Amino acid sequence: MSADLLTTSYYTRERLEEIRDIILDVYAEVYADDIATDPFFSMERFGERLESHTSAPDWACVIAEVSEEIAGFTYGFADRDGVTFKLCENMLRQKWRGRGISQVMHAELTSQRQEERVQLLVRRERSRLRAMYEKWGYRKAGERLPFPDSPLYDVMVLDLR
């Protein structure tokens, strides 16, 4: 019997073109139901958000593979305040959930950061996801409607330093 091998790779904005299709493919799979029912989650709108996020000079991404199969990715960028890293996406394909891979991706990405804290948004109705982040040390710091047509999100913060 062979064991699955988990690897992570760290990317910066300069290498985005190497991984853009991976990000889009994983998003399309993970958000398939939302894409079909809510224009905010459409591939076009996600592409716009991705373009906006990756325009930050310090954008970074970690991609996880299990035995050379893409499991997921996480990415973000530093806020203008210089002390907050905005974690935009932390996405894992269904097949690989429940194995700690999401936390490994998160740890790899945040270990490379110099900011004092990480901030992320969690959809209000995703209580299990919010509970997962709380186990990682995040705390709820408010709520935000980032776009007029987006769902309401809980703002969660994790101190790094």
Buried (B, 14 or more C-beta within 10 A) or exposed (E): EEEEEBEBBEBEBEEBEEBBEBBBEBBEBBBEEBBEEBEBBBEEBBBEBBEEBBEBEBBBBBBBBBEEEBBBBBBBBBBEEEEBBBBBBBBBBEEBEEBEBBBBBBBBBBEEBEBEBBBBBBBEEBEEBBEBBBEBEBEEEEEEEEEEEBBEBBBBBBEBE
